[in-house]
Amino acid sequence: MIKRIYHTSEVEASELEELGRMFCEEAKMGTFDLPWFSRFVNGLLSAGTMAMWVVVRDERLVGGIGVLLAPSPFTGEVLAHEMFWFMAPDQRR
């Protein structure tokens, strides 16, 4: 059972490493660069141009979704654009 899904404003690189590597391998996105990903995500989160929700089960980060926040060119309304989402394979049902 999922214990927590929460919005986060900062993510520890060590928490993202396992999921990032699995995502890149499964999506055939090349070699996962943890330092770059950590700087990129935390920079966007700090600037308020990204939102991220993570899934934690048994104190382990097992999934998440990240969205970019940008204004619509037509209305100026802030829209969320999916950047990535992933659940660890052993957590899928």
N, C-alpha and C positions, 0 to 999 in steps of 0.2 A: 504494500500500500504506500502511495506517495504521502510523505509526511508534510512537505512544505513546497510551495511554489511561491517565489517572492520576487518582487522588483528589486533590482540592485543598482547602486550608483557607483560601485567600485568592485572589481573582481580581482582576486589574487591569482597571479599567473600560475601558481602551482595547482590551483583548482581547475584551471582551463586546459592544462597540458594533456591529460589523458583524453578528454573529449575532442580537443583540437586535432590531435594525432589520428584518432579514429575517424573523425569527419573527413580530413584530408585524404586518408587512405580510401575510405569508402566512396567518396565523391571524385576520386582520382584528380585531386587538386594540386598535386605536387607535394613537396616536403614542407611540413608544418614548421613555421618559424615562430617559436614561442616568444622571444623577446619583442619581435615586431608586433605580433598579435596583441600582446599585453599592452604595449605603448599605444597602439592604434585604438583598441577598445577603450582603455581607461582615459585616453585623451578625448575621445568623442563623448564618453559618459560625463566627464568633467565639464565639457563645453555645452552639454545639454542637447547635443545633436544626435544622440543615440539613446535608446532605452533597451534594457535587457531584463528578462525574467529567467530565473534558473529553477530547476527542479532538484530538490535534495531528498535523498532517501537513505536512511541509516547513516546520516552525517556525511554522505558522499554526494558530490555534485554529479547527477546522472543525465542531465539534459538542460536545454535552454533555447531561447529564441532571442535574437538581436534584431532590432529595427533601426533604420535611419529616420530621423525626424527632419522634415523639410517642408517649407511652405509650398502650397499649390501655386503654379504660375498663373492660374486663372482666378483664384479667389483669395489667395494669401493665407488660407486656412492651413494649419500644420497637419501634415499627413505622415503616417508611419509606413515605411517601405521595408519589406522583409529583406534582411541581409543574410541571415542564416537561421536555421533551426535544426536541432539534432537531439536524439535520445540515444543513449548507449544501447547497443544491440541486445545486451542481456536484460534490459529494462522494457523492451517493446513487448506488447501483447497483442 
